[in-house]
């Protein structure tokens, strides 16, 4: 079996040399960041409304646009916005199947082809896994806290504690389910069979726990950096839009701020593509190496 150092080296080599992987990585990362930015833009707006002494509503931005831009522009905007959100909800799951499958092929020294087939074939089970662990997302957690604070009706403290516990438990379960997606793509296991195998592998190979913790540290750094960027983009969009209203019309100011935010999102997606692919490649290679080993509950030949 490869050593941890060799797994990391091979994963990084695959990440930096396979162009098809980078295309899928950018596709998934871009739409994942766009969705998180949208969720957090609303939270920034709600905080801004709160400090102004106003009760921000969920559709205030849409109502403002409806009242201040031509109707056909508004309809076009809402339609494109809806299509974009639809794509953002499914693109990460679609990309994950391709990234894991192509990483596995690269590790097995097979031609790194068939990304589209891998993406489609594994889409639904990976989407189901992402939905199961949706509450592990920091953006979703922040959104849930925001909703509780605004609509908790006197139960805010209790509901925040419940939401925090659910978020922590979800992340613990996600850790033990690390190998679900590689199991689905590489061995074509179902969700529950993949979850059971993931837990079994992590608990069985105790010597690899230190390596897993190191990987989690790397991933945590990526998540921390990603969080900073995601928090920066809506801040730039909202803050820049507000400042520009003192110079030009509000619609023009927020349009300029939106374009700047979109450019920042593309730049962030480009850099985080490598980390996104690297994370999947490491877990995929490690999974493929672990399943070669004799499982701890097997006795004899």
matplotlib code that plots the C-alpha trace (Angstrom):
import matplotlib.pyplot as plt

x = [0.0, 1.2, 2.5, 0.6, 3.4, 3.1, -0.7, -0.4, 2.3, 0.3, -2.9, -1.2, 0.4, -3.0, -4.5, -1.9, -1.5, -4.9, -6.7, -10.1, -10.1, -9.4, -12.3, -14.7, -13.2, -13.8, -17.3, -18.3, -16.3, -17.7, -21.4, -20.8, -19.3, -22.0, -24.7, -22.9, -22.4, -26.1, -27.1, -24.7, -25.6, -29.1, -27.6, -25.4, -28.5, -30.5, -27.7, -27.6, -31.4, -31.2, -28.7, -30.8, -33.7, -35.7, -37.1, -35.5, -37.8, -36.6, -37.8, -36.8, -34.1, -36.4, -39.1, -36.6, -35.5, -39.2, -39.8, -36.7, -36.0, -38.0, -40.4, -38.8, -35.4, -36.8, -38.4, -35.2, -33.2, -35.5, -35.6, -31.8, -31.5, -33.8, -32.0, -28.6, -29.9, -31.2, -27.7, -25.9, -28.0, -26.9, -23.6, -21.4, -22.9, -22.5, -18.9, -18.0, -18.8, -16.5, -13.7, -13.7, -14.0, -11.2, -9.0, -9.5, -8.6, -5.5, -4.4, -5.1, -3.0, -6.0, -6.9, -8.4, -11.6, -15.3, -15.9, -19.4, -20.5, -19.1, -20.8, -24.2, -24.0, -23.1, -25.1, -28.2, -26.5, -23.9, -26.7, -28.5, -25.3, -24.9, -28.5, -28.1, -25.1, -26.4, -26.4, -22.6, -22.3, -21.3, -23.5, -26.5, -25.8, -25.5, -28.8, -30.6, -29.4, -30.5, -34.0, -34.2, -33.3, -35.9, -38.8, -38.0, -40.9, -39.3, -37.6, -34.4, -32.0, -33.4, -33.5, -30.0, -28.7, -30.6, -29.2, -25.7, -25.9, -27.3, -24.5, -21.8, -23.3, -23.7, -20.0, -19.0, -21.2, -19.7, -16.2, -17.1, -18.8, -15.7, -15.4, -19.1, -18.5, -15.4, -17.3, -20.2, -18.0, -15.2, -17.1, -20.7, -22.0, -25.3, -25.5, -26.0, -23.5, -21.0, -21.7, -21.2, -17.9, -16.7, -17.3, -15.7, -12.5, -12.0, -12.5, -10.5, -7.3, -6.3, -2.7, -4.2, -6.1, -3.2, -3.1, -6.9, -6.5, -3.7, -6.0, -8.8, -6.4, -5.6, -9.3, -10.1, -7.6, -9.2, -12.7, -11.4, -9.8, -12.9, -15.1, -13.1, -13.5, -17.2, -17.7, -15.6, -17.6, -21.1, -19.5, -17.9, -21.2, -23.4, -20.8, -19.7, -23.3, -24.2, -21.1, -21.7, -25.3, -23.9, -22.4, -24.7, -28.2, -28.8, -29.5, -26.3, -24.3, -25.5, -24.9, -21.3, -20.9, -22.4, -20.0, -17.0, -18.4, -18.8, -15.2, -14.0, -16.1, -14.4, -11.0, -11.8, -13.2, -10.0, -7.8, -10.0, -10.4, -7.0, -7.8, -11.2, -9.8, -6.9, -9.3, -11.3, -8.1, -6.6, -9.7, -10.2, -6.6, -6.6, -9.9, -8.5, -5.4, -7.4, -9.7, -6.7, -6.0, -7.6, -10.5, -10.3, -13.4, -12.1, -10.6, -8.4, -8.1]
y = [0.0, 3.5, 5.6, 8.8, 10.9, 9.0, 9.3, 13.1, 13.4, 11.3, 13.2, 16.6, 15.3, 14.2, 17.5, 19.6, 17.5, 16.3, 19.0, 17.2, 17.1, 20.8, 21.5, 19.5, 20.9, 24.5, 23.6, 22.3, 24.8, 27.8, 26.9, 25.8, 29.2, 31.1, 29.4, 30.1, 33.7, 34.1, 32.7, 34.9, 38.0, 37.7, 37.4, 40.5, 42.3, 41.2, 42.3, 45.7, 46.0, 45.1, 47.9, 50.4, 49.4, 47.8, 44.3, 42.8, 40.5, 37.5, 39.0, 42.7, 42.6, 41.3, 43.8, 46.6, 45.6, 45.2, 48.8, 50.4, 48.6, 48.0, 45.1, 43.1, 43.5, 42.3, 39.3, 38.4, 38.8, 36.6, 34.0, 33.8, 33.9, 30.9, 29.0, 29.7, 28.6, 25.4, 24.7, 25.6, 23.0, 20.1, 21.1, 20.1, 16.6, 16.2, 17.3, 15.1, 11.9, 12.9, 14.1, 11.0, 8.7, 10.4, 10.5, 6.8, 6.1, 8.3, 6.3, 3.0, 4.2, 4.1, 6.6, 9.6, 9.8, 9.4, 12.3, 13.0, 9.4, 9.2, 12.4, 11.3, 7.7, 8.6, 11.8, 10.7, 8.7, 11.5, 14.1, 12.0, 11.9, 15.7, 16.2, 14.0, 16.0, 19.4, 20.8, 20.4, 23.5, 26.7, 28.8, 26.6, 26.8, 30.6, 30.8, 28.6, 30.7, 33.8, 32.4, 31.3, 34.8, 36.4, 34.0, 32.1, 33.6, 33.6, 30.2, 31.6, 30.4, 26.8, 26.5, 27.9, 25.3, 22.6, 23.8, 23.9, 20.4, 19.2, 20.9, 19.3, 15.9, 16.1, 17.0, 14.0, 11.7, 13.2, 12.4, 8.7, 8.7, 10.2, 7.2, 7.1, 8.9, 6.9, 3.7, 4.8, 5.7, 3.1, 0.0, 1.0, 0.5, 1.9, 4.8, 2.6, 0.0, 2.8, 4.4, 1.1, 0.4, 3.9, 3.6, 0.1, 1.3, 4.3, 2.3, -0.7, 0.9, 2.6, 3.3, 5.6, 7.8, 10.2, 10.5, 11.1, 13.8, 15.5, 15.4, 17.0, 19.7, 20.4, 20.4, 22.6, 25.2, 25.1, 25.5, 28.4, 30.2, 29.4, 30.9, 34.1, 34.5, 33.7, 36.2, 38.8, 38.6, 39.5, 42.2, 43.7, 43.5, 45.0, 47.5, 48.6, 49.0, 51.1, 53.4, 53.9, 55.0, 58.3, 58.8, 57.2, 55.8, 52.7, 50.3, 51.3, 51.1, 47.6, 46.5, 47.6, 46.0, 42.8, 42.6, 43.1, 40.4, 38.0, 38.6, 37.9, 34.7, 33.5, 34.3, 32.4, 29.4, 29.2, 29.0, 26.7, 24.3, 22.8, 22.3, 20.9, 18.3, 17.5, 16.7, 14.3, 12.8, 12.1, 10.4, 8.4, 7.1, 6.3, 4.4, 2.4, 1.6, 0.6, -1.8, -3.8, -4.6, -7.4, -6.2, -6.6, -8.7, -11.3, -14.4, -16.8, -16.6]
z = [0.0, -0.7, 2.2, 3.1, 1.6, -1.7, -1.7, -1.3, -3.9, -6.4, -5.7, -6.3, -9.5, -10.8, -9.8, -11.6, -14.8, -15.8, -17.7, -17.8, -14.0, -13.8, -16.1, -14.0, -10.8, -12.0, -13.1, -9.7, -7.6, -9.4, -9.0, -5.4, -4.5, -6.4, -4.4, -1.1, -2.1, -2.9, 0.5, 2.3, 0.4, 1.9, 5.3, 4.8, 3.7, 6.8, 9.1, 7.3, 7.6, 11.3, 12.1, 10.2, 12.4, 9.5, 9.3, 6.2, 4.2, 2.1, -1.2, -0.5, -3.1, -5.8, -4.8, -5.0, -8.5, -9.6, -8.5, -10.0, -13.3, -16.5, -16.2, -19.1, -17.5, -14.2, -15.8, -17.6, -14.4, -12.3, -15.0, -15.4, -11.6, -11.2, -13.9, -12.3, -8.8, -10.4, -12.0, -8.7, -6.8, -9.0, -10.6, -7.6, -7.4, -11.2, -11.0, -8.0, -9.9, -12.8, -10.5, -8.4, -11.4, -13.4, -10.3, -9.9, -13.5, -13.3, -10.1, -11.9, -14.9, -17.2, -19.8, -18.1, -20.2, -19.8, -17.4, -18.7, -18.4, -14.9, -13.9, -15.2, -14.0, -10.4, -10.2, -8.3, -5.5, -5.0, -5.0, -2.3, -0.2, -0.6, 0.5, 3.5, 4.7, 3.5, 7.0, 7.3, 5.1, 6.9, 4.6, 5.3, 9.0, 8.9, 6.9, 9.4, 12.3, 10.5, 9.9, 13.6, 14.8, 12.5, 12.9, 16.1, 18.0, 21.4, 21.0, 19.4, 22.0, 22.1, 18.3, 17.9, 20.4, 18.4, 15.1, 16.5, 17.8, 14.5, 12.6, 14.9, 14.7, 10.9, 10.5, 12.8, 10.7, 7.5, 8.8, 9.3, 5.8, 4.1, 1.7, 0.6, -2.7, -3.7, -2.8, -5.0, -8.0, -7.8, -6.6, -7.6, -4.1, -2.9, -0.4, 2.7, 1.6, 0.9, 4.3, 6.1, 4.2, 4.9, 8.7, 8.6, 6.8, 9.0, 12.2, 11.1, 9.9, 13.1, 12.0, 9.3, 11.8, 12.1, 8.3, 8.2, 10.9, 8.8, 5.7, 7.8, 8.8, 5.1, 4.2, 7.2, 6.0, 2.6, 4.1, 6.3, 3.2, 1.2, 3.9, 3.9, 0.2, 0.3, 3.0, 1.1, -2.1, -0.7, 1.4, -1.7, -3.6, -0.9, 0.5, -3.0, -4.1, -1.1, -1.5, -5.2, -4.6, -3.4, -6.8, -9.4, -9.5, -7.2, -10.0, -11.8, -8.5, -7.6, -11.2, -11.0, -7.6, -8.9, -11.9, -9.5, -7.2, -10.2, -11.3, -7.7, -7.7, -10.9, -9.5, -6.3, -8.2, -10.3, -7.2, -5.2, -8.1, -7.4, -3.7, -4.6, -6.9, -4.6, -1.7, -3.9, -5.4, -1.9, -0.5, -3.8, -3.9, -0.2, -0.6, -3.6, -1.5, 1.6, -0.2, -1.3, 2.3, 4.2, 6.2, 10.0, 10.3, 7.7, 9.1, 7.2, 3.4]

ax = plt.figure().add_subplot(projection="3d")
ax.plot(x, y, z, "-o")
ax.set_aspect("equal")
plt.show()
